[in-house]
Amino acid sequence: MSTQDLREQLQLYKGRLRVWASDVESHPAHCGVFSAAKVRRDFAVDGWERRYGDEPFMLGVIRDIIVALHRDTRTLTWEGLQEALNEQMARRCDNLHPGQRRYVAHAVEQYMDAHDEREAQHGQMRYITMDPAFGSHGREVKVWALLYASSDGVREIRRLRLKKARSRTEESDRWAMAAGYVAAKMTMQIPPTRIRIVEVGLQDGSIEVVREHSHQEILDLYTTHGQPVIRQLIDPTDYGPGHSCKKCKVAGRCPSLQDLTGCLGQRRPGTSTRSVSAADLELYSKCAARWYLETQCRLPTEGNPTEASDRGRIIHRWLDQAHTRGTPCTEQDVAPPDQKGIFTGTLTEDEYAGAWEFLAAHTRSCPLADSAEVIAVEPPVYGYDATADVIIAARPDLVYRDSSGRIVVRETKTTTQMPVDESDAYDRFFPIPWLINIARTAKDTFGETDTLPRIELEVITPDEARVFTWDVERDQDIVHMAQAEVQLRARSWIRDTTWAPSPGAQCTWCPVQRWCPDAADMGHHAHEQAPPQDEPCAGLPSGSPE
């Protein structure tokens, strides 16, 4: 096994390069080594190779069906379109999850309606190709999109989005410059006059024009703004563990990931290289289908957040900003809403009014009041379990060093009913066994230390705050309990490929109920929200944004 730094190995690579427009879009948020390895098409790291599952790529299936329909003359009538669509669904969707199949049928119809709308506005747009690319000598820029052209030289490149089309953003603008460049450079019988870059939202058929320019303007924009980004992402810069780890082809040899081998308690790897957090396993245990459709497939969701999750989001935002100051939270910081508080952070008046009683309770248990030293506020923690072949993610609310020098990892949760004791708190909040297990696997995960950390759970109600404590160094019984809990929850998840639903009362507020054919029919309760409950685990799910 090579001991050479991955960045040095990447610099020595002399093979083919391929930059996708999506790489240009997301590069600033990604790890430099991830981006550099991704564009090097034939690069492989010694001693490890990412294993991919055999499930089909849903957006790819949607795109293939769209292309097939473009070539089918039956689609000129509504009846013919339905007949052709049914045939394509039967041919291409057998291996998809039932929820995916329902979404695919909806998405294709939305796209075809959007296509008709485009033609009604701009005249006939002839389908040219998918995934257009431009380059030579083993270096190319490529776009995952559909390319169309009109008879007067207008080229339109369309990006498919699972949800709604977005109005222009800084990120979509970077994608558009690379996509537009490829569309402008494609060799076609009719030379280009204008280049139009479009997003199509498959949730509702929405259309947004991200950019539209003359042929020369697009080339100039790419030279000025696109090429510099491409040079940056080709150059392997610093490591930056994060959401990109789950897709990185060098993750198993990355020195920036904590060594958490054995953390999941599995004897062998699952079906493919995966990533997981406490939020993933908590949601999976409630309904595997929901976890898969919402977190992995990123299907459009419906409904509003529960009261518990909304409350937790607001309070955690305030705590994050307050603890970043490095000073204790005091009663003066959280005056009643009709007074002027010393520190309200970025909360709106309504958010503060709903949260201040919880925040006031926190001031009576703020750890910084006891000469604590803040190490990190909501630090993202990433590691790799080599036995399970899984990237592990965590994000405790606060890591600090107490007055004795001991590292303490604190999780904070809000609720309307205080746990009876530590056992009750442990059972209700899965992040606790998750953090205990990570700490016992690698003691320096949360900061260099001579002894294993102490894990704390601060539970806040409108009336009080209590801190429950588990000593990973001394309490071996709780360590063994945490190991068993994580092992049990991960055992099914790591090998699951079917993602079966768990129909029941939770279907009434499930955000992906629309796509699940097995959702329980709850009659007149179908649109009720979940009752207020403990704040759910929401810290750093492994799924990446759409």
GUGUSE-485961 format. One record per atom (N, C-alpha, C): residue in one letter; x, y, z. Coordinates in pm, whole numbers, plus 50000, padded with zeros to 5 digits. Example, Ala and Ser with C-alpha at 12.3 -4.5 7.8 and 13.67 -1.06 7.14 Angstrom:
# GUGUSE-485961
a513194943150780 a512304955050780 a513204967050780 s512854977550708 s513674989450714 s512905000350787 
//
This chain:
# GUGUSE-485961
m500854988050000 m500005000050000 m500885012550000 s500565022049913 s501375034149901 s501195043050023 t502335048850070 t502265058550180 t502325072750129 q502355074249998 q502405087449937 q501085094749958 d501165107749986 d499965115750004 d499095115049880 l497775114249901 l496855113449788 l497015125149692 r497315136749744 r497475148449658 r498685146949567 e499725140749616 e500905138349532 e500585128049425 q499845117549461 q499435107649362 q498595114049252 l497695122949291 l496845129549192 l497655138649099 q498665145149153 q499495153949071 q500275146148967 l500615133648998 l501395125448906 l500555118948797 y499245119948808 y498345113648712 y498495120148574 k498575111948469 k498745116848333 k497625112148239 g496575106448293 g495525100648211 g494445110548169 r493285105148135 r492175113048082 r491495121148191 l491005132948152 l490265141748242 l488875144248186 r487895143848273 r486515147248234 r485915155848345 v485495167748308 v484845176848402 v483365177748365 w482505174648460 w481065176148441 w480665190348482 a479625195448418 a479125208648455 a478735209048603 s478235197848656 s477865197348799 s479095198548888 d480275194248840 d481505196248917 d481825211048930 v481635218448823 v481885232848824 v480925239748920 e479685235048921 e478675240949008 e478995239049155 s479355226849193 s479455223549336 s480875224449391 h481855227449307 h483255227049352 h483525235149479 p483035247549492 p483375255049613 p482935248349742 a481905239849736 a481395233349857 a482015219649879 h482855215249786 h483395201749794 h484855201749837 c485295190149881 c486695187749914 c487545188549787 g488695195049795 g489565196349679 g490065183049627 v490355173749717 v490835160649675 v489715152749609 f488495153749663 f487355147149600 f487195151749455 s487215164949433 s487005170349299 s488125166049205 a489355166749253 a490495163149168 a490465148449131 a490085139849225 a490005125449195 a488865122549100 k487755129649114 k486585126949030 k486865130148884 v487545141248856 v487775145048717 v488835136248651 r489675129548729 r490675120548674 r490005106948650 r489615104548527 r488705093648496 r489255079948536 d490545077848518 d491115064548541 d491925063748670 f491795073848755 f492575073748878 f492005063648977 a492865055949040 a492465046349143 a493485047149256 v493005046049377 v493875046349493 v494285032149528 d495505030549574 d496025017149607 d495245010949723 g494844998449705 g494294990649816 g492844992949849 w492145001449773 w490725003649804 w489995008049679 e488785003149664 e487945007249552 e486505008349601 r485905019649571 r484505021449609 r483635011149540 r482725005149616 r481814995049561 r480445001649539 y479934999949420 y478655006049384 y477554995349383 g476354999349424 g475214990249418 g474744988649274 d473884978949253 d473414976149117 d472044982249088 e471554990949176 e470244996849152 e470345007549044 p469345008648959 p469405018348848 p469335032648898 f469875041748818 f469865056048848 f468525061648801 m467695066048896 m466325069748864 m466245081148762 l467045091648780 l467005102648684 l467435098048546 g468375088348542 g468775082748414 g467635075348346 v466835068248425 v465665061248370 v464675071448313 i464435082148387 i463515092648341 i464005098348208 r465275101448202 r465845107048080 r465725097447962 d466005084547986 d465925074747878 d464495073447825 i463515074247914 i462115073447872 i461755085847789 i462195097447833 i461915109747758 i462465108847617 v463695104147604 v464315103047471 v463525093247385 a463125081947444 a462345072047368 a461015077947321 l460385085847405 l459105092047367 l459285102347256 h460405109547259 h460665119047151 h460725112047016 r461155099747016 r461335092346891 r460105084146853 d459055085146933 d457845077246911 d456745086346857 t456285083546735 t455275092246672 t453925091346739 r453695081246821 r452405080046888 r452165091346987 t453225097947030 t453085108247132 t452425120947081 l452085121346953 l451395133046898 l449975134446952 t449415123347006 t448115123947071 t448265119947217 w447305124647299 w447375121347442 w447265106347464 e446355099847391 e446195085347405 e447465078047365 g448055082747255 g449295076347209 g450425078347307 l450495090147368 l451525092647470 l451365083147587 q450135081147634 q449915072147747 q450305057847711 e449975053647590 e450335040147547 e451855038347541 a452525048147482 a453995047347471 a454645048147608 l454125056847697 l454685058047831 l454525045047907 n453375038847901 n453155026147970 n454125015447922 e454375015347793 e455325005447738 e456735008047792 q457135020647795 q458475023947844 q458605021047994 m457555023948069 m457585021048212 m457765006048236 a457024997948160 a457114983348176 a458484978348138 r459104984848041 r460394980147990 r461554984348079 r461484996148140 r462655001848204 r462595002948356 c461425000248416 c461275003548559 c461134991248650 d461344979448598 d461164967448680 d462034967548805 n463244972848794 n464194972348906 n464094984348999 l463164993248972 l463005004849058 l462125001649179 h462315009049286 h461455008249403 h460045012549362 p458985006649418 p457625010649381 p457375025649393 g457945031949494 g457795046449508 g458485053949395 q459635049049352 q460315055149239 q459505053749111 r458905042149091 r458115040148969 r456955050048962 r456305052349075 r455205061949076 r455705075949044 y456855079449099 y457415092549071 y457845093648924 v458465083348869 v458955083848731 v457805086648634 a456675079648650 a455525081848562 a455055096248570 h454985101548692 h454575115548711 h455595125048647 a456875122548670 a457925131548622 a457955132248470 v457805120748404 v457855120648257 v456685128548200 e455505126848256 e454345134448208 e454565149448228 q455115153248342 q455385167348367 q456385172848267 y457395164948236 y458395169548141 y457805171148001 m457035161547958 m456455162347823 m455515174347811 d454785177347918 d453935189247917 d454805201947907 a455925201947982 a456825213547977 a457435215047838 h457755203747775 h458325204047639 h457315210147541 d456075205947552 d455035211547465 d454895226647486 e455015230747613 e454905244947644 e456065252747580 r457275247147586 r458425253747525 r458205255447375 e457695244947310 e457485245647165 e456375255547130 a455375256447214 a454305266147189 a454835280447196 q455855282647281 q456415296047297 q457475299247192 h458295289247159 h459485292047078 h459545284546946 g458505277246913 g458545269346790 g459165255646815 q459245247746712 q459705233846727 q461145233446778 m461355225146880 m462685222746936 m463015208046914 r463955205546827 r464295191646790 r465295185946889 y464975174046939 y465915167347030 y467175163646953 i468355166847010 i469635164046944 i470355152347010 t470625153447140 t471395143047208 t471285144747359 m471735134547431 m471865135347576 m473365135747610 d473675141447723 d475055142147773 d476035147547670 p475785159247614 p476735164747518 p478095167447583 a479155166147504 a480505168247555 a481345175247450 f482375182147496 f483315188347403 f484715187447461 g485665183947375 g487055183247417 g487875174747322 s489155173547355 s490055165447274 s491265161747357 h492025152047305 h493265147747371 h493035143347516 g491935136147538 g491685130847671 g491205140847772 r490795152747727 r490275162947819 r488955167847764 e487905166947844 e486595171047795 e485745176947906 v484815185347864 v483775190647953 v482475184147908 k481715178948003 k480505171447970 k479345176348056 v478135174948002 v476935179848071 v475905168748079 w475415166148200 w474325156448216 w473025164048192 a472585163748066 a471415171748028 a470955167347890 l469855173147846 l469295170647714 l469495183047627 l469945180947504 l470205192047413 l469175192247301 y468615204047276 y467635206247170 y468125217647081 a467535218546960 a467905229346869 a466705232946781 s466635245646744 s465595250246652 s466185251846513 s465345253946417 s465805255146279 s466545268246253 d466405278146346 d467095290846327 d468355292146413 g468845280846464 g470135280946531 g470105283046681 v468935283446742 v468855284346888 v469095270446946 r470035269547037 r470315256947105 r469875258147250 e469095248447293 e468565248747430 e469005236147502 i469715238047612 i470175226647692 i469385226547822 r468805215047852 r467855213947963 r468375204948074 r468345210548192 r468725202948312 r467465197948380 l467485185348421 l466345179548492 l466565180848642 r465525185748711 r465585186448856 r464445178348914 l464735171149023 l463725162549084 l462565170549138 k462835182349187 k461785190449250 k461375201549155 k461345213749200 k460935224749114 k462145231449051 a461945237148933 a463015244748870 a463355256748958 r464635259948965 r465075271249047 r465255283748963 s465005294949022 s465415307348958 s466935308048967 r467515317148899 r468965317748886 r469635319549022 t470645311149050 t471435312149171 t472905312449132 e473765315449228 e475205315249202 e475655301449157 e475095291049221 e475475277449187 e474995273649047 s473715276249017 s473195272648886 s473875280748776 d474345292548810 d475045300948713 d476365294448672 r477065288548768 r478325281748734 r478045269848643 w476995262448675 w476625251048591 w476275255948450 a475535266848442 a475065271848313 a476225275948224 m477265281848281 m478385286148198 m479105274348134 a479255263448211 a479895251548155 a478975244748055 a477675243748090 a476715237248000 a476575245147870 g476495258347882 g476355266647764 g477555265647672 y478735264847731 y479955263347651 y479915250547568 v479515239547630 v479445226847557 v478425227747444 a477255233447475 a476225234947372 a476715243647256 a477465254047287 a477955263147184 a479015256647096 k479795247247152 k480915241347078 k480525228747002 m479315223647023 m478905211546952 m478865213946801 t479415204346725 t479395205246579 t478055200246527 m477315209246461 m476005205846406 m475845212346269 q474885207546194 q474685212546059 q474315227346058 i473475231546151 i473075245546161 i473935252346267 p474685262646230 p475535269446329 p474695276346435 p475245277746558 p474455283646668 p474325298746655 t473155303846689 t472925318246697 t472775322746841 r471965315246918 r471795318247060 r471855305247139 i472275306447265 i472355294947356 i471455297847475 r470565288647502 r469615290247613 r469805278647710 i470025281847838 i470215271547941 i468995271748031 v468345260048044 v467035259048107 v467035248248214 e466305250648321 e466005240148419 e464545236248406 v464275223248413 v462895218248412 v462665210648542 g461675215048619 g461335208448745 g460365197048720 l460775184948753 l459945173248726 l458805171748826 q458845179248935 q457755178649032 q456485184848976 d456655195748902 d455475203348857 d455585208348713 g456625204148640 g456795208948504 g457225223448495 s457705229048604 s458135243048604 s459385244848517 i459525256748462 i460625259948371 i461265273048414 e462585273148422 e463315285448451 e464465286648352 v464575298148287 v465705300848199 v466835306548286 v467905298948300 v469005303148385 v469865313648314 r470155311248187 r470915320848107 r470505319747962 e470575330947887 e470385330747743 e471265341547683 h472155337247593 h473125346447535 h473395342847390 s474065351847323 s474555348747190 s475665338447200 h475995332547088 h477045322447083 h478355328047137 q478745339747095 q480025345447139 q479995349447286 e478875354647333 e478775358447474 e478975346447566 i478415335047527 i478585322847608 i480045318747613 l480715319247499 l482145315547496 l482965325047581 d482645337947577 d483385347647658 d483145345447807 l481885342547846 l481585340047986 l482335327848037 y482405317647955 y483115305547996 y484605308448016 t485195316047923 t486615319247934 t486895327348061 t485995336548092 t486225345548206 t485905338948340 h484795331448345 h484325326248474 h484395311048487 g484245303848377 g484215289248384 g485575282948392 q486485286848305 q487805280748302 q488565282048433 p488525293648501 p489235294548630 p488745284448733 v487435282048737 v486905272248832 v487385258148795 i487405255148666 i487855241848622 i489315239748659 r490145249948644 r491555248648683 r491665245848833 q490805252248912 q490845250149057 q490445235849093 l489395230749031 l488935217449071 l489845206349019 i490615208848916 i491575198948869 i492765198248964 d493125209449024 d494265209849115 d493875204249252 p494525193449297 p494175187649428 p494655196449542 t493735203349606 t494095212449714 t493865205549848 d493345212649944 d493215207150079 d492085196850089 y492195188250190 y491125179050225 y489995186850293 g488785182450269 g487635188950332 g486515178950350 p486615170050449 p485575159850466 p484195166050483 g483205159650421 g481845164850425 g480915155950346 h479855161650289 h478855153950216 h479455146750094 s480525152050039 s481105145649920 s481785132449953 c482075129750080 c482735117150117 c481935104950071 k480615105950072 k479785094350038 k479935090449892 k480445099549807 k480615096649666 k482085096049624 c482995098049716 c484415099449682 c485055085949652 k485845085449545 k486465072849509 k487795070349578 v488185079249672 v489385076649752 v489085076749901 a487805076649938 a487425078150080 a488065067750170 g488165055350123 g488715044750207 g490185046250240 r490855055650175 r492275058150203 r492515072750239 c491445079950274 c491575094250301 c492085096750443 p493205103850458 p493735106350592 p492925116350674 s491995123550609 s491195133250683 s489985127050751 l489695114450720 l488595107450786 l489105100350911 q488335101351019 q488685094251141 q488635079151117 d489545071951179 d489515057351168 d488485051951267 l487315048351215 l486235043151299 l485945028551265 t486985021251232 t486835007151199 t486194999551315 g485124992251284 g484404984751385 g483284992451453 c483115005051420 c482125013351490 c480705007851475 l480355002651357 l479004997651334 l478804983351383 g479874976951427 g479754963551485 g479414952651384 q479724954951256 q479404945151153 q480634936351125 r480384923751091 r481484914651065 r481994915350922 r481194920650833 r481584921450692 r480844933250627 p481314937650511 p480644948950444 p479264945050395 g478474955250368 g477164953050308 g477274951850158 t476214955450088 t476164953349944 t476954963549865 s477254975149924 s477994985649854 s478574995249956 t479485003749913 t480005014249999 t478875024250028 r478655026850157 r477565035750195 r478035046050297 s477145055350330 s477415064750437 s476195065550527 v476415068750655 v475305068250750 v475555077750866 s474465082850919 s474485090951040 s473415085851135 a473365091651255 a472315087851349 a470945091051292 a470835102351220 a469555106151160 a469095095651060 d470035090250983 d469685079750886 d469105067550955 l469805062551056 l469365050251121 l468075052351200 e467895064251256 e466655066951328 e465465067051232 l465615073551117 l464535073951019 l464305060250957 y465395053150928 y465285039750869 y464515030250961 s464735031351092 s464065022351186 s462555024851189 k462125036851154 k460695039951150 k460055035051021 c460745037150909 c460235032450780 c461365032750679 a461785021050634 a462885020250538 a462535027050407 a461275025750365 a460855031850238 a460945047050246 r460505052650358 r460595067150372 r462045071650368 w462925064750442 w464335068450442 w464885068350299 y464565058050225 y465105056550090 y464565067249996 l463265069349996 l462665078749901 l462975093249936 e463015096250064 e463245110050107 e464725113650110 t465545104750165 t466945107950190 t467855104250074 q467645092450018 q468525087849911 q468045092449773 c466755090949746 c466215094749614 c465925109649605 r465805116249718 r465545130649722 r464245134549651 l463225126149665 l461965129049597 l461295141249661 p460465148249584 p459755159749641 p458935155849763 t458935164249862 t458195161649986 t457025171149998 e456075167150081 e454885175350104 e454665176650254 g453885186550292 g453575188550432 g454575197850498 n454285201550619 n455145210550696 n455915202850802 p457045208350848 p457785201650956 p456905200351080 t457155190051159 t456405188551283 t456765199951378 e455905202051475 e456175212451574 e457505209951644 a457785197151672 a459005193751743 a460245196951662 s460255193251531 s461435195851449 s461605210851423 d460505217951404 d460585232451381 d461125239451505 r460615235351621 r461095241151748 r462585238451766 g463005226151739 g464415222651754 g465315230551661 r464865232351537 r465665239851439 r465905254051487 i464875260551540 i464985274451585 i465905275551706 i465715266751802 i466495267451926 i467955264151899 h468205254551813 h469595250951783 h470305262251708 r469575269651628 r470195281051559 r470665291451661 w469825293951761 w470205303651864 w471385298551945 l471325285851987 l472425280252067 l473735280451991 d473685277251862 d474895277451780 d475525291351783 q474705301551760 q475235315151757 q475685319851896 a474955315751998 a475305320052134 a476605313552180 h476765300552158 h477955293552206 h479195297252125 t479005301652000 t480145305951920 t480845317951983 r480105325452065 r480725336952134 r481785332552233 g481655319952284 g482605315052382 g482335319852523 t481175326052545 t480815331052678 t479535324152725 p479305323552856 p478115316752907 p476825323452862 c475795315552844 c474455320852817 c473845325052951 t473325337152957 t472785342353083 t471325346153068 e470685348853182 e469285353053180 e469115366153104 q470165374653108 q470075387353037 q470025385352885 d470565374052840 d470545371152697 d469145368152646 v468285363252734 v466975358252690 v465865364752772 a465775377652760 a464675384952825 a463355380952760 p462235382552829 p460915379652769 p460705387552641 p459825382652553 p459635389152422 p459245403752428 d458575408052537 d458155422052543 d459265431152594 q460445425252620 q461605433152659 q462685431752553 k463745439052569 k464835438452473 k465915429152526 g466065417552460 g467095408152503 g468465412752458 i469485408952533 i470845412652497 i471305405052373 f470845392652360 f471295384752245 f470115376852189 t469665380552072 t468585373152007 t469065365751883 g470325367951844 g470845361051726 g470075365151602 t469825355551514 t469125358451389 t467655354151395 l467135351451513 l465735347451525 l464815359151495 t463725356151426 t462695366251405 t461935368451536 e461085378651537 e460295381351658 e459415369451693 d458765363651594 d457885352251619 d458695340051666 e459825337651603 e460655326251644 e461135328051788 y461575340151819 y462055342651955 y460945341252058 a459765345952023 a458635345052115 a458305330452147 g458405321652048 g458095307652071 g459215300052139 a460435305552137 a461585298052188 a462125303152321 w461765315052361 w462505321352472 w462385313652603 e461255307052628 e461145299352754 e462125287652754 f462295281152640 f463295270352629 f464705276052648 l464955287652588 l466285293652597 l466575298152739 a465575303352805 a465755307452945 a466085295353032 a465435284053004 a465745271853079 a467175267453054 h467645269152931 h469025265152899 h470045273152978 t469775285853003 t470775294053073 t471115288353210 r470215280353266 r470475274553398 r471315261853390 s471625257253266 s472465245353254 s473535247153146 c473785259553106 c474795262153003 c476175257853054 p476865249152984 p478145244053034 p479235254653039 l479095265352963 l480145275452961 l480175283753089 a479165282053174 a479135289353302 a480135283753401 d480685271953373 d481595265453469 d483025265353417 s483485276653366 s484865278053317 s485215267953209 a484245264653127 a484495255253019 a485135262452900 e485935254952824 e486575260352704 e485915254152581 v485355262452495 v484715257352374 v485765252252277 i485605239652235 i486465234052131 i485835235951994 a484545232751984 a483855234351856 a482355234651880 v481645242651801 v480195243251804 v479665236151679 e478835226151700 e478265217951593 e479335213451493 p480405207051540 p481465202851447 p481005190951363 p481175191451230 p480895179651149 p482025169551166 v481675157351199 v482665146851222 v482435135751121 y483485132051049 y483385121450949 y484485111150974 g484095098450962 g485055087550978 g484735076250883 y485585066050884 y485395054750793 y485545041850871 d484515033350862 d484525020050921 d484955010350811 a486205005850816 a486744997450709 a486104983650706 t485704978450820 t485064965350824 t483714965650755 a482944975950782 a481604977050722 a481634983850586 d482744990350551 d482864998550428 d481785009350427 v481765017050534 v480755027450551 v481415040250602 i481075051550541 i481485064650593 i480485068550701 i480985072850814 i480155075750931 i480175090750958 a478995096350982 a478885110751005 a478215113651139 a478665124251203 a478055128751328 a478215143851338 r477355149951419 r477465164451440 r476895167951576 p477695166151681 p477215169851814 p477005184851822 d476185189051915 d475865203351925 d477015211551982 l477795205552071 l478885213052134 l479955203352183 v481205206852159 v482335199452218 v483125209652299 y483345206652426 y484065216052510 y484975208452606 r485895215752667 r486775210052768 r486385215952903 d486065207152998 d485595212153127 d486755217253212 s486455221653333 s487465227853418 s488585218253457 s488335205153448 s489375195353479 s490195191553357 g489845196853240 g490565193553117 g489955182153038 r488855176753085 r488205165353018 r487365170252899 i487455163052788 i486615166252673 i485205161152698 v484235170052670 v482825166652687 v482105169152554 v481315159352514 v480525160452391 v479065161852434 r478465173152398 r477095175652443 r476115175852325 e475035168652342 e473895168952250 e472765176052324 t472015184452253 t470895191752313 t469605188252240 k468575184852315 k467285181752255 k466185189152330 t465145192852255 t463985199252316 t462815189552315 t461935191152411 t460775182452421 t459705189352505 t458555183452508 t457495188552595 t457345180052720 q458095169052728 q458005160252845 q459405155552882 m459875159452998 m461215156153044 m461365141053067 p462475134953024 p462715120853056 p462715118553207 v462295106553244 v462225103253387 v463605102253448 d464535095853375 d465885093753426 d466825091553308 e468085088053337 e469065086153230 e468685074653138 s468115064253194 s467705052953111 s466635057053011 d465675064853056 d464615069752969 d465185079052862 a466105087852903 a466725097052808 a467535089452703 y468265079452745 y469075071352653 y468185064552550 d467065059052595 d466165051852505 d465465061052405 r465195073252446 r464415082352360 r465265089752257 f466555091252283 f467385099552196 f468565091452143 f468415086352021 f469425077551962 f470795084251942 p470905097351924 p472245103151913 p473165099852030 i472605096352146 i473455093352261 i474215080252241 p473575068852216 p474375056852188 p475255058552065 w474815066351967 w475635068751847 w476945075751885 l476865086451966 l478065093752007 l478925085652102 i478315078152193 i479075069552284 i479885059552202 n479255053752103 n479925043452023 n481075049251941 i480885061151888 i481965067651813 i483125070751906 a482815075952025 a483865079652119 a484655067452166 r483975056152190 r484715044352238 r485535038052125 t485125040351998 t485865034751885 t487165042251862 a487145055351872 a488345063551851 a488265075451947 k489045074952052 k488885084852160 k489215099052118 d490045100852014 d490425114251972 d489515120051863 t488395113351836 t487515117951729 t487045132251750 f486755135951874 f486205149251902 f487265158951954 g488505154651955 g489595163052003 g490615154552075 e491875158352064 e492945150352125 e492775150052277 t492845137952331 t492575136252474 t493275123952529 d493585124352659 d494225112852725 d493195102752773 t491985107452798 t490925098552846 t489735099352752 l488895089252756 l487705089252671 l486765100652712 p486055106352617 p485195117852649 p484005114052738 r483395124152793 r482125122652862 r481045127352765 i479945120052760 i478835123452672 i477705129352756 e477185140852714 e476095147352786 e474895149052694 l473735148252754 l472485151652684 l471765162152766 e471605173852708 e470825184452771 e469425183952712 v468435181452796 v467045181052752 v466345193452806 i465695200852715 i465095213652752 i463595213252727 t462835217152827 t461395219352814 t461135234152841 p459915238952825 p459655253152857 p459885256453004 d459905246153090 d459985248553234 d461345245953294 e462115237053233 e463385233253295 e464335227353192 a465585226053233 a466605219153154 a467355209653248 r467555197453202 r468315187753279 r469425182253192 v470545179053257 v471705173453186 v471915159153234 f471865149853140 f472115135653168 f473515132353117 t474245124253194 t475665122053166 t475995107253158 w476885103853061 w477395090253046 w478915090953032 d479605083753119 d481065084153122 d481615072453040 v482115075252921 v482615064652834 v483865058152890 e484615065452970 e485855060053028 e485575049853136 r484555052253218 r484365044053338 r483175034553330 d482155037953255 d480925029853256 d480925020153137 q481515008453157 q481604998753048 q480244992753014 d479344992453109 d478014986953080 d477304995452975 i477395008652989 i476725017352893 i477415016852758 v478735014852759 v479475013552632 v479015001052558 h478864990052630 h478404977652566 h476964978952516 m476144986152592 m474764988552547 m474754996652417 a475615006752410 a475665015152289 a476155007052170 q477164998752191 q477654990152083 q476534981352029 a475794975252119 a474714966052079 a473604973652006 e473284985652055 e472214993551993 e472574997451850 v473795002451831 v474215006551697 v474324994451605 q474874983751657 q475014971551576 q473654966451529 l472674966651619 l471344961851584 l470694970751478 r470774983851496 r470154992951400 r470834992451263 a472134990451261 a472864990451134 a472764977251060 r472444966451131 r472504953051071 r471594951750949 s470354956150961 s469434955150847 s469734965650742 w470024977750787 w470254988850694 w471404986050598 i472484980250647 i473694979050567 i473544969250451 r472564960050463 r472364950150356 r471034951750284 d470254961450324 d468924963250264 d469054968250120 t468294962450031 t468234967249893 t466784968549845 t465834965349931 t464414965849891 t463674977549955 w464094981950073 w463534993650139 w462014992550153 a461584982350224 a460154979550241 a459504989950332 p458264993750305 p457575003550388 p457064997350517 s456755005950613 s456155001750740 s454865009750757 p453795005950687 p452555013850691 p451975014650832 g451395026050863 g450785028050993 g450395042551011 a450185046451136 a449735060051164 a450705070551112 q452005067051107 q452995076751060 q452785080750914 c452045072650839 c451775076150699 c450985089150688 t450245092750794 t449415104850787 t450255117450773 w451485117250824 w452325129250812 w453635126450737 c453725114850673 c454945111550598 c455105121150480 p456245127550466 p456415137450358 p456505131550218 v456745118250206 v456805112050073 v455645102350053 q454565104250131 q453395095550120 q452845095149978 r452925106449908 r452375107349773 r452965096949678 w454235093549700 w454915084449608 w454875069949655 c454405067449774 c454435053849830 c453115046649804 p453095036549719 p451845029449691 p451355021149808 d452215018949908 d451845010750024 d451445019050145 a451375032350128 a451005040750242 a449635036850294 a449525036250425 a448245032350486 a447185042850458 d445985038350430 d444845047450409 d444255050850545 m444495063150590 m444065067150723 m442755074950720 g442055074250608 g440735080650600 g440795095550620 h439935100650706 h439815115150723 h440995121050799 h441905112250850 h443075117250919 h444255119350825 a444055117850696 a445165117250601 a446035129650601 h445505141350640 h446295153450630 h446675159050767 e446485151250871 e446855155951003 e448365155451021 q448875164751099 q450285164751131 q450545155251249 a451805150951260 a452195143051375 a452035151451501 p451615145551612 p451485153151736 p452845157851785 p452895168451864 p454165172951921 p454865161451993 q456185160951981 q456925149752036 q458355154152063 d459215144752098 d460625147852115 d461195153051983 e462105162251995 e462795167251875 e463495155651805 p463245153551676 p463865142151607 p465335144551583 c466035133751557 c467445134451524 c467585141051388 a468295152051382 a468395159351255 a469805163751225 g470775159151300 g472135164051283 g472925156751179 l473095162451064 l473975157550959 l473555144450899 p472405143850831 p472095131850755 p473105130350644 s473365117850601 s474415115450503 s473995118550362 g472685119850338 g472255122550203 g472655136550159 s473055137650035 s473435150349982 s472275157149915 p472315170849912 p471225177849850 p471085174349704 e469885177049649 e469645174449507 e470595182849424 
//
